[in-house]
Amino acid sequence: MRHIYGTNLMEQSGDIHLLMTQLGHTSTTTAALYTNPEQEKAKKAAKKLGERRTNYL
């Protein structure tokens, strides 16, 4: 549950300092475990492909 909360908080806010406060972390390295830059890249790529497809049709 904690990891899900942390991951969702990072996705929604993008604020690592808020995440650190909420979860009681003292290190950004620990808090960074809740970020997933690859997932964000995949979402952006899928969105661009969807826009291209819509514009093509």
Backbone torsions as a table, in degrees:
resi	resn	phi	psi	omega
1	MET	NA	-40.1	-178.7
2	ARG	-63.5	-43.4	-179.1
3	HIS	-66.3	-40.5	178.0
4	ILE	-62.2	-44.9	178.5
5	TYR	-60.4	-48.2	-178.7
6	GLY	-61.8	-43.9	179.7
7	THR	-64.0	-45.8	179.5
8	ASN	-64.8	-39.0	178.4
9	LEU	-62.4	-42.4	178.3
10	MET	-66.0	-41.4	179.4
11	GLU	-63.1	-40.9	-176.6
12	GLN	-78.0	-40.6	-173.6
13	SER	-101.2	-34.1	-175.5
14	GLY	68.1	13.3	-174.6
15	ASP	-106.7	101.1	-176.3
16	ILE	-67.5	-30.0	179.2
17	HIS	-70.1	-37.0	174.1
18	LEU	-62.7	-44.5	178.3
19	LEU	-59.2	-45.0	180.0
20	MET	-59.6	-42.9	179.6
21	THR	-65.0	-46.1	-177.0
22	GLN	-64.9	-37.1	-176.2
23	LEU	-98.5	-3.6	177.5
24	GLY	76.0	26.8	178.4
25	HIS	-83.5	148.2	176.4
26	THR	-109.9	-3.3	-176.8
27	SER	-128.8	135.3	176.4
28	THR	-68.4	-24.8	177.7
29	THR	-63.0	-43.1	178.2
30	THR	-66.9	-44.6	-179.0
31	ALA	-64.8	-30.5	-179.0
32	ALA	-64.2	-15.9	177.6
33	LEU	-63.8	-19.3	-179.0
34	TYR	-92.1	-1.0	176.9
35	THR	-98.4	150.8	179.2
36	ASN	-140.4	83.7	-176.6
37	PRO	-62.2	-30.3	178.9
38	GLU	-65.4	-38.2	178.8
39	GLN	-65.6	-39.5	178.8
40	GLU	-65.4	-40.7	177.0
41	LYS	-61.7	-41.7	-179.7
42	ALA	-64.7	-40.0	178.8
43	LYS	-63.4	-44.2	-179.6
44	LYS	-64.3	-41.3	179.5
45	ALA	-64.0	-42.6	179.3
46	ALA	-64.1	-39.3	178.8
47	LYS	-64.0	-44.0	179.2
48	LYS	-63.0	-41.0	178.2
49	LEU	-63.5	-40.3	177.9
50	GLY	-63.1	-40.6	178.3
51	GLU	-65.4	-42.0	178.0
52	ARG	-60.5	-43.5	-178.1
53	ARG	-63.9	-43.6	179.8
54	THR	-62.6	-43.2	179.9
55	ASN	-68.2	-32.1	-179.7
56	TYR	-69.7	-39.3	-178.2
57	LEU	-77.2	NA	NA
